[in-house]
Structures are given as structure tokens and as C-alpha cells.
Amino acid sequence: MHTTSLVFRNFHHVIGRTYCQKRYYCFLKASVESTNRILSPCIDISKTFRSCHGDVEYQPSSALFISGKSVEFSPFLTIDLDLEDRFKDLNLLKKNLEVRGLNNAVDLEKLVCQYKKLTELHEQKSQMSNKEWKSTTRQFRTEYWDLTEEVMLMGLKLPNYLHPDTPETVEVLEQIGSPDAVEKTHSHISIAQKYNLIKFSDIGKKAYFLKGDLAMLEQSLLSFICKRLTSKEYIQAHITEFFRTLPVEGAGIDFTDTDQIYLLEQKAEGKHVDNKPLTGYYARGVSLVTFAAMVTKKIYKSSYLPLNYFVSGRSYLTESAQEKLPGLFGALQTMKVETISLCENTDMAESVYKQYWQEVVEMYKLFNFPLRLIRVPANSLQPSEQMRSEVQMWAPSIQSFIKVASVSMIGDYLSRRLMCRHGNKKKGNLSLLYMVLHI
């Protein structure tokens, strides 16, 4: 899982062209490389796919991988999908796709077949000098780059490894308190409207804003959680709520699917322009995409790990992505606090996962509501997740448990897609980062 003999590198020679990158900056207290306090770029590449000579007609299919056959676009990353290692146990990979319900997402047999062909071509190419490669027939080079692009685009659709503890059906770990001890109440919507604590807006479906004491309560809860995290030496990061394609795709979201994420409309001189997904803006807010943007192409000192960050702010979910729940339980825009831990290896990630889980359970016990702790089945995981455990709280108005928090094992999924590492670059000693996410 940690090595592969064939890593396809996105590079090619670009002559006489320059490229622009737009970066959003956030102030981080943590050290990256040798500095203690830096302005850290949250990668948001608005012009990576647009040359300074103007727009070009060709649009790559992926922000993470750009074929070397193109002279118009410069790749931003070198991705390593660990395909050779994943193909060593095809039954395990097939099982992964099956239990996640992703059988139709990837044609695995075709991917393996094309990968073998590409390996042979790659072997031929590796034996050539630069001069020999340039002098090869156009047909060979085209075949090589076309096959590379096909394999990599299919490989990007593969989900993360599954953790051995991930069940195929919901696993109830523990129930704390009894729902029978809590009387059924009126809907929170009716209560809030009665006391003029909420206003619904006609600007969008499920649009609302809180008023008075309820708005103050929301801010107090956010402040409570943020102070609790700060006291445990978590580092608060402040970043944008809107993203370009690269971190969105890096987090395993299909940026072409508007059921998964919002693509913002763009205007030029007051007129609507055609949206080009690869150079579009996406609204997600606080999410895994937040941290994907933060860690892209970063190198962290191993001695600082585990490194814990948290962000607080708005989160935006599409109607298809949100659970079908009544009232504000199914709101599409919410306030959220989310944390991530950057770890040195799988052992450290496992330890942090257990620690996260204990901390979040203890925090929600303070509210003195019945809780149910579950482990989520494979078919409910996101492509980026290996395992997820959830805290569910009893909602007496709808007589049901609802999710209020979760802890996810991400592993090296982001590291391989977004080139984030730990170690010493000058000594050539770089290793993959492993990540644990807490929502």
C-alpha cells in the first residue's frame, strides 16, 4: 500500500508559455517546512487551465491529471493512485466496489487490461533517452498518452481502501440513555415561529435565518466547541467557502455532478456565460474540500505530527446529498465545526481516530440527551472514507435518532491525489500523510 513501481507523472515540456495561479491565503500557526508562522496558500487555481495568451478550446477532463500530449496546459500535480498495489488483490478491490454499491462506477476488468498495456508501453518509454523519445513515431507517443489518460481517469474513480472494521450493515456500538425517558415535544419549527425566532426566505429552497435568542444560541454552541478544541491545542484555520475544481476532485467529489456539489453561475459584463466545470467555482463551505485545499502540495515536518486543525463556518449541501429530514434537520445550509488530524502513519492515524471518537462522545454526553453510537456501513461511505463512526442524538419531536457528529478514517487518500507529504524535501525523505476527519 505504501509503494508502487509505476507512478505516472503529469509533466511535459511547455515552451514559450507562462501560467498564472490564483491563491487564497489563510493564516496558520503551525509550522510547514522550517517556519513557525506563515501565510499558507490554500490552493485555488483559477488560471491553471488558461494560458496568458487567452482561453483555449480544449478542456481537460480532470484537474488532477492532465495528459502530457497537450502543449496548452500545464499540470499542477503529480498523482500516485497506487494502482499496481491495488491490483494485486482484485477480489478485495471487487468486494470494495460491491459493498459500496459502486459496481457500475468503474469497469474494473477494462481498467486492469489497459493498465497492463500501459505498463508495457511505459517500460519501453523508460528505456529511451529524451532524444529517442522525441524521435519516436507520433503514433507511439499518441498511443502512450491516450492510454495514460484513460487509465488515470478511470483510476481516479476508484474509492478509498475499506477499513477491516467497516461493516456491511449498520453496527450499533452503544446506546446511552433511553428515548422513553424523554417526552415527545412540538416541532422546533412551530416553537421557533411562535416566539419569532426564525424567518424563512423565498430566495431559495429551505432558505432561513435564525433570530434573537436562537441566533445567539447557535453562536454560543459554536464558540463552546471552538474553545474546547483550542484548549486541546487544535489550530484554527480560516479559509474560503468557495473552491476551484482541484480540491473538489481531490476530495473524491464528482465535480460534474450537480447533485453532489453546487457549481456557481458566472457572469461577464452582466451576462451569463457558459459554465466550464474545470474552471468554475464551487460552493461547499466547511468540509473535507476545505482541508484538501489547505494541504495541497504541502510538506510538513514529521516531528510536528500529529497536527490538528479545525475550521468553523457555513457548510452547503445539495438536496440530494442531505438526509431527507423535516425542518432544520434537513437544512441545506448549516453552521459547522470540522477538524482534521495529519498523521505520520497508519498506526498514528488509528490512535488519533480512537482519541477523536472518545472526545466527541464525551462532549455530546454533556448535553444529557439519549445517544446512539454507530459504525456506518460501506454503502453509506463517501469515496474518500475508509471507515466512519457516528454519534446520533435522540430528537423527540420526530421520535428518531439523527446524526450530530462523526469521525472518519481518510488514510492516505488525499495525500496520493494532492501531493501532500511529511519529511525533509532537501534530503529526499518524504512520506505520505494519513488523515482522520471529525465533523
C-alpha positions in Angstrom: 0.0 0.0 0.0 2.9 2.3 0.6 4.9 1.8 -2.6 4.3 1.3 -6.3 6.7 0.6 -9.1 4.8 2.6 -11.7 3.8 6.2 -10.9 2.5 8.2 -13.8 3.9 11.7 -13.6 2.0 14.6 -15.1 4.7 16.5 -16.9 5.7 17.7 -20.3 7.8 20.4 -21.8 6.0 23.7 -22.4 7.9 26.2 -24.5 7.3 29.9 -24.6 4.3 29.9 -22.3 3.6 31.2 -18.8 0.8 30.3 -16.5 -1.0 32.1 -13.8 -2.2 30.8 -10.5 -4.6 32.5 -8.1 -4.1 31.6 -4.4 -6.3 32.3 -1.4 -4.3 32.6 1.8 -5.1 31.6 5.3 -3.1 32.4 8.5 -1.9 29.2 10.1 0.1 28.9 13.4 1.5 25.5 12.5 4.9 25.0 11.0 5.3 23.9 7.5 8.8 23.1 6.5 11.0 25.3 8.7 8.8 28.3 9.5 6.7 28.6 12.7 4.2 31.1 11.4 3.5 31.6 7.7 0.9 32.7 5.2 -0.1 29.3 3.9 -1.6 29.1 0.4 -4.9 27.3 0.1 -4.6 26.1 -3.4 -7.3 27.6 -5.6 -6.0 27.7 -9.1 -8.2 29.9 -11.2 -5.9 30.1 -14.1 -4.0 26.8 -14.1 -6.0 25.7 -17.2 -5.9 29.0 -19.0 -2.8 30.4 -20.7 -1.8 34.0 -20.7 -2.4 34.1 -24.4 -6.1 33.8 -23.8 -8.7 31.0 -23.5 -8.2 27.8 -25.4 -10.8 25.5 -26.7 -9.5 22.3 -25.2 -10.7 21.5 -21.7 -9.0 18.6 -19.8 -11.4 16.1 -18.2 -9.7 16.3 -14.8 -8.0 18.9 -12.7 -5.8 16.2 -11.0 -4.4 14.6 -14.2 -3.6 16.4 -17.4 -2.2 14.4 -20.3 1.3 15.1 -21.5 0.1 15.2 -25.1 -1.2 18.7 -24.5 1.0 21.7 -25.1 -1.7 24.1 -24.0 -2.0 23.2 -20.3 0.5 22.7 -17.5 -0.2 20.1 -14.9 -0.2 21.2 -11.3 0.2 17.9 -9.5 1.9 14.5 -9.7 -0.6 12.0 -8.5 0.0 8.4 -7.3 -3.0 6.2 -7.3 -1.1 3.1 -6.1 -2.8 1.1 -8.9 -0.2 -1.7 -9.0 -0.7 -2.5 -5.3 -4.4 -2.3 -5.6 -4.5 -4.7 -8.5 -2.6 -7.3 -6.5 -5.8 -8.4 -4.8 -8.5 -7.9 -7.4 -11.1 -9.9 -5.3 -10.6 -7.4 -2.4 -11.0 -4.5 -4.8 -14.1 -6.0 -6.4 -15.5 -6.6 -2.9 -14.8 -2.9 -2.0 -16.8 -1.7 -5.1 -19.6 -4.2 -4.5 -20.3 -3.4 -0.8 -20.1 0.4 -1.6 -22.6 -0.1 -4.4 -20.2 1.2 -7.0 -20.1 -1.8 -9.4 -21.1 0.4 -12.3 -18.8 3.3 -11.4 -15.7 1.7 -12.8 -15.2 -1.0 -15.4 -12.6 -2.9 -13.4 -11.7 -5.5 -16.0 -11.1 -2.8 -18.6 -9.0 -0.8 -16.2 -6.8 -3.7 -15.4 -6.4 -4.7 -19.0 -5.5 -1.1 -20.1 -3.1 -0.8 -17.1 -1.2 -3.9 -18.3 -0.9 -2.4 -21.8 0.3 0.9 -20.3 2.9 -0.8 -18.2 4.4 -2.4 -21.3 4.5 1.0 -23.1 5.9 2.6 -20.0 8.7 0.1 -19.9 9.5 0.8 -23.5 9.5 4.5 -22.8 11.7 4.2 -19.7 14.4 2.7 -21.8 14.5 5.6 -24.2 16.6 8.7 -23.9 14.9 12.1 -24.3 16.2 12.3 -27.8 14.9 8.9 -28.7 11.5 9.7 -27.2 11.2 12.8 -29.3 12.2 10.9 -32.4 9.7 8.1 -31.9 6.7 8.0 -34.2 3.8 10.3 -33.5 1.6 7.2 -33.3 3.5 5.7 -30.4 3.5 8.9 -28.4 -0.2 9.4 -29.0 -1.0 5.9 -28.0 1.1 6.2 -24.9 -0.5 9.5 -23.7 -4.1 8.4 -24.7 -3.7 5.2 -22.7 -2.1 7.0 -19.8 -5.1 9.4 -19.7 -7.6 6.6 -19.9 -6.1 4.6 -17.1 -5.6 7.6 -14.8 -9.1 9.0 -15.3 -10.6 5.5 -14.6 -8.2 5.1 -11.6 -9.4 8.4 -10.1 -12.9 6.9 -9.8 -11.7 4.1 -7.5 -12.8 4.7 -3.9 -10.5 4.5 -0.9 -9.5 1.3 0.7 -12.0 -0.2 3.1 -11.0 -0.5 6.8 -11.4 -4.0 8.2 -13.8 -2.8 10.8 -16.2 -1.3 8.3 -19.5 -3.3 8.4 -21.8 -4.1 5.5 -24.9 -3.1 7.6 -25.3 -0.6 10.4 -23.5 -1.6 13.5 -24.8 -0.2 16.8 -21.8 0.2 19.1 -23.6 1.6 22.2 -26.7 3.4 23.3 -26.5 5.9 26.0 -29.7 6.9 27.8 -33.3 5.8 26.9 -35.5 7.7 24.4 -38.5 6.5 26.6 -37.4 8.9 29.3 -37.8 11.9 27.0 -41.3 13.2 26.4 -42.4 14.0 22.8 -42.3 17.7 22.1 -43.7 20.1 19.5 -41.7 20.6 16.3 -38.8 23.0 16.7 -40.1 24.9 13.7 -43.5 25.6 15.4 -41.8 26.6 18.6 -39.4 28.9 16.8 -42.1 30.6 14.8 -44.3 31.0 17.8 -41.6 33.0 19.6 -40.4 34.8 16.4 -37.0 33.1 16.4 -36.8 32.0 12.8 -37.6 33.5 9.4 -37.9 31.6 6.2 -36.9 33.3 3.0 -38.1 32.9 -0.6 -34.6 33.4 -2.1 -34.1 29.6 -2.2 -35.5 26.3 -1.2 -35.2 25.7 2.6 -33.6 29.1 3.0 -33.9 30.5 6.5 -32.2 32.6 9.1 -32.3 32.5 12.9 -33.3 35.5 15.1 -32.9 36.6 18.6 -32.0 34.1 21.3 -31.9 31.3 18.8 -29.2 33.0 16.7 -27.3 33.7 19.9 -27.6 30.1 21.0 -26.1 28.9 17.6 -23.1 31.2 18.1 -22.7 30.1 21.7 -22.6 26.5 20.7 -20.0 27.2 18.0 -18.0 29.2 20.5 -18.2 26.4 23.1 -16.9 23.8 20.6 -14.1 26.1 19.2 -12.9 27.0 22.7 -12.9 23.3 23.7 -10.8 22.4 20.6 -8.4 25.3 21.2 -7.9 24.2 24.8 -6.8 20.8 23.4 -4.2 22.6 21.2 -6.1 22.4 17.9 -5.1 25.1 15.4 -7.9 27.2 13.9 -7.6 27.8 10.2 -9.6 30.4 8.2 -10.2 29.7 4.6 -12.6 30.4 1.7 -16.0 28.8 1.3 -15.7 28.6 -2.5 -13.3 26.4 -4.4 -11.9 25.6 -7.8 -12.1 22.1 -9.3 -8.8 20.8 -8.0 -9.5 20.4 -4.3 -13.1 19.3 -5.0 -11.9 16.5 -7.2 -9.1 15.8 -4.8 -11.6 15.1 -2.1 -13.3 12.5 -4.2 -16.3 14.6 -5.3 -17.5 14.3 -8.9 -17.4 18.0 -9.9 -19.6 17.3 -13.0 -22.5 16.0 -10.9 -24.6 18.9 -9.7 -26.3 16.5 -7.3 -23.1 16.4 -5.3 -21.9 20.0 -5.3 -23.1 23.5 -6.3 -21.5 25.0 -9.4 -21.8 28.8 -9.2 -23.1 30.7 -12.2 -20.6 33.1 -13.8 -21.3 36.4 -15.4 -19.2 38.6 -17.7 -20.3 42.2 -18.2 -23.6 41.5 -16.6 -24.4 38.5 -18.9 -24.4 34.8 -18.1 -21.6 32.8 -19.5 -21.3 29.1 -20.2 -20.0 27.3 -17.1 -16.9 25.3 -17.7 -16.7 22.9 -14.8 -12.9 22.7 -14.8 -12.6 26.4 -14.4 -15.8 27.0 -12.4 -16.3 28.0 -8.8 -17.9 25.5 -6.4 -19.7 26.2 -3.1 -19.1 23.7 -0.3 -18.0 25.6 2.7 -16.7 23.7 5.8 -16.0 20.2 4.5 -13.2 17.8 3.5 -12.7 20.1 0.5 -11.7 22.8 3.0 -8.7 20.7 4.2 -8.0 19.3 0.7 -7.4 22.9 -0.4 -5.3 23.6 2.7 -2.9 20.6 2.3 -2.4 20.5 -1.4 1.3 20.3 -2.3 2.4 20.9 1.3 5.3 19.3 3.1 5.0 19.1 6.9 7.8 18.3 9.4 7.4 14.8 10.7 8.3 15.9 14.2 5.2 18.1 14.4 2.8 15.2 13.7 0.0 14.6 14.6 -1.0 18.1 13.6 -4.6 19.0 14.4 -6.6 21.8 12.6 -10.2 22.9 12.9 -12.4 25.3 10.9 -15.7 26.8 11.7 -18.3 28.3 9.3 -21.0 27.7 6.8 -21.5 24.4 5.1 -23.5 23.9 1.9 -25.1 20.6 0.9 -27.2 19.8 -2.2 -30.7 18.5 -1.7 -29.6 15.1 -3.0 -26.6 14.9 -0.6 -28.6 15.9 2.5 -30.7 13.5 4.5 -34.5 13.7 3.9 -35.4 15.0 7.4 -38.1 17.6 8.4 -37.4 21.1 9.4 -33.9 22.3 10.1 -32.7 18.8 10.5 -32.7 18.7 6.7 -31.4 22.2 6.1 -29.0 22.7 3.1 -27.0 25.5 4.7 -25.8 25.0 8.2 -23.1 26.2 10.6 -20.4 23.5 11.3 -17.1 22.9 13.0 -14.8 20.3 11.4 -11.4 19.1 12.4 -8.6 17.1 10.7 -5.6 15.4 12.0 -2.4 14.9 9.9 -0.7 11.8 10.9 2.7 10.1 10.2 1.5 6.6 9.5 -1.5 4.2 9.8 -0.7 3.4 13.5 -0.8 7.1 14.4 -4.0 7.5 12.4 -5.6 4.6 14.3 -4.6 6.1 17.6 -5.9 9.5 16.7 -9.2 8.0 15.4 -9.8 6.4 18.8 -8.9 9.5 20.6 -11.2 11.7 18.4 -14.0 9.2 19.0 -13.7 9.3 22.7 -13.5 13.1 22.8 -16.6 13.6 20.6 -18.7 11.1 22.6 -17.7 12.7 25.9 -18.6 16.2 24.6 -22.1 15.1 23.5 -22.7 13.4 26.8 -22.6 16.8 28.4 -26.0 17.7 26.7 -27.7 14.9 28.6 -29.7 13.6 25.7 -30.1 9.9 24.7 -27.3 9.0 22.2 -26.7 6.1 19.9 -23.2 5.3 18.7 -23.0 3.5 15.3 -20.5 2.4 12.7 -21.6 3.3 9.3 -22.0 0.6 6.6 -19.8 0.6 3.5 -22.6 1.6 1.2 -23.1 4.9 3.1 -19.4 5.9 3.0 -18.0 8.7 0.8 -15.4 7.6 -1.8 -12.7 9.2 0.4 -13.6 7.3 3.6 -12.2 4.0 4.8 -14.4 3.9 7.9 -16.9 6.3 9.7 -18.4 6.2 13.2 -21.3 8.5 14.1 -22.9 10.0 17.2 -26.7 10.1 16.8 -28.8 12.2 19.2 -32.5 11.5 20.0 -34.8 14.1 18.5 -38.1 13.8 20.5 -40.1 15.9 18.0 -39.7 13.3 15.2 -39.1 10.3 17.5 -35.9 9.4 15.8 -32.1 9.4 16.2 -30.3 11.9 13.9 -26.6 12.3 13.2 -24.9 15.1 15.1 -21.2 14.2 14.7 -18.9 11.7 13.0 -15.3 10.6 12.9 -13.9 9.3 9.5 -10.7 7.5 8.6 -9.3 9.0 5.4 -5.9 7.4 5.4 -3.6 8.4 2.5 -6.4 9.1 0.0 -5.8 12.9 -0.1 -2.0 12.6 0.0 -1.9 10.5 -3.1 -4.2 12.7 -5.0 -2.9 16.1 -3.8 0.8 15.6 -3.2 0.8 16.4 0.5 3.7 14.8 2.3 5.8 14.9 5.5 9.5 14.7 6.0 12.5 16.6 4.6 12.4 17.5 0.9 16.1 18.5 0.8 17.1 15.1 2.0 14.6 13.4 -0.4 12.9 11.8 2.6 9.2 12.3 2.0 6.3 10.1 3.1 2.6 10.1 2.7 0.4 11.8 5.2 -2.5 9.9 6.8 -5.6 11.8 7.9 -8.5 11.5 10.3 -11.6 13.7 9.9 -14.0 14.8 12.6 -17.3 16.5 11.8 
